[in-house]
Amino acid sequence: MTALRYADRLEITQVLALFTHAFDNADVVDLPLVFTPDAVIELRRTGRSVVGIQAIAAFAQSLRGHAPDHHTLDTVLLPDGPGRVRARSRYIALLPDGAVHNGDFLDVLVLTARGWRIEHRTAVPRYPLGEPLVPLPEGYITPWLPVHEGRADARAEL
């Protein structure tokens, strides 16, 4: 596993933080600072996919006034080859009615000519309890699990 430079870690963290401000506030002018033009957001609770930055902008605008207030935390960054990083973050979302739910963002970020951007985001709900309508395929999450250099899977030791 290739180590990430500190500057890359800072920039990626900034991109992940900017998502909550740009998306939740429907500040669509800032979405190109977060996503690639062909980005995909998968919503595992409903099975819906939103494809392309224009569709993501329209989705954000459609939620205006009803958008969850996302808080992204506990991010783990995993290099995934040159110019690619997988990020696994927890999110907490406050809904307009005061309800709270949380889950994981499973992101693939790529290094573009303009910096790091999210190419693919999968939102996987955790609570409230209950299965998502569209469960993850077997082994889907494996690339987002931390492994130690020189070991196929550190979990095998448990």
Buried (B, 14 or more C-beta within 10 A) or exposed (E): EEEBEEEBBEBBBEBBBBBBEBBBEBBBEBBBBBBBEEBBBBBBBEEEEBEBBEBBBEBBEEEEEEBBEBBBEEBEBBBBEEEBBBBBBBBBBBEEEEEEBBBBBBBBBBBEEEEBBBBBBBBBBEEEEEEBEEEBEEEEBEEBEEBEEEEEEEEEEE
